[in-house]
Amino acid sequence: MRIAIADDESDVVNYLKNLVEEMGHVATSFSDGAALSQSLVRETYDLVIMDWTMPKKDGLATLNWMQTSLQERPPVIMMTNRTAKKDISDALNAGADDYITKPEDPSVICARINALLRRSAGSGAFEAKAVYGAYTFDRIDQTVTVEDKIVTLTAKEFELADMFFRNRDRTLSRNYIMETIWRTTAALATRTLDMHISRVRAKLDLKPENGFRIFTVFGYGYRLESIEKR
């Protein structure tokens, strides 16, 4: 998962970044709400953790902007030293999905992150076996079965296909895909990404008549779209 962290205190950012990366996620940090907002327009994140008091655009203003400006808004944890009940209710009413008061035990922070990621991912995203129409993913054996026929995929192809189906009907940026699967945003990975997507599309026969298609979102990334059969 890819998580954005926004706080103007560098020690807090480093602490959260290390915690998130120890959990196996990719962390991207920002020192103010304006920089976070600019990135949210261009990039895909599974979760945002942000402080209330930040320069240029504070947490509450960023939440309000996200509600009105983003078509696909990631879940948000507001993590701040504000403890007043009104502040908590204001943040939740503005769109925050959870509220953590600083300081908090790392085990609690990790539990809140995991709970919110599970909730936002929806049913089947973290199960050992998941069914999406004619496609059955076995995440233990790393195999995909299409109408009782096992399709042979490489490890990376399986990761890529699984990521798309977990995030079906959600637009994913190129950087999100490359960081999640290859742990890099290097330009050299661009050709590798395109090649792998082409192979996944062909091997799984992803086309409207089979209920799903991968299409390119120009200048941004890719999207696996569910197609209603008529």
Secondary structure, DSSP 8 states (H G I E B T S, - for coil): -EEEEE-S-HHHHHHHHHHHHHTT-EEEEESSHHHHHHHHHH---SEEEE-SS-SSS-HHHHHHHHHHH-SS---EEEEES---HHHHHHHHHTT-SEEEESS--HHHHHHHHHHHHHHHH-TTTTSSEEEETTEEEETTTTEEEETTEEE---HHHHHHHHHHHHTTT-EEEHHHHHHHHTS---TTHHHHHHHHHHHHHHHTT-SGGGTEEEEEETTTEEEEEE----
